Structures are given as structure tokens and as C-alpha cells.
Amino acid sequence: MSILARIKANGGEVIRDEWRMILRPGCLKPDAIAWLQQPRIRAALHAEIWPLAPDWEERAAIREFDGGQDRETAEREAYREVLVRALP
């Protein structure tokens, strides 16, 4: 069962707002929420709800560390870049 399916089965919801994820926990128990906050699980969920997330993360990191952009700018510009690259 996918991570998103597990969340939905417990009355929760994940909303994607551009590159950000918003969790509406519904009836998720605190231990389930703690599990979802693990970086590995969070990354897998992000990729599940937005397949371009791994590419976005890579582009944002390059912009921040190699390009010297602050994190907010790097994430925003990487989002735009990934969307443009995904166009047919």
C-alpha cells in the first residue's frame, strides 16, 4: 500500500502547493505522524504526490549550494525550471 493510500485510509489528506506538501492528519495517530516526518518517508511521499519532486530537489540544491542562492529563491526558481523542462 502506498504512503498516500495509508494516509487516506486513516482520514488524512496530503495537499501539494507548488513544491510544498501540506498534511491534514485526519485521524492519524501521533506515531504515524512521527513516521511521516522521517526524511526518507517524507521524500518518498513527496515523490509519490509529485513525480517531479526528485528533479526539483536536485535543481534546488544545485542553485543553493553551487549557485549561491538563498534556499527560498533556490526552491522557487527550481520549481519554475522543472515545470518548464517538463513541458512537451
Secondary structure, DSSP 4 states (H G I P E B T S, - for coil): --HHHHHHHTT-EEEEETTEEEEE-TT--HHHHHHHTSHHHHHHHHHHH-TTHHHHHHHHHIIIIIT---HHHHHHHHHHHHHHHH--
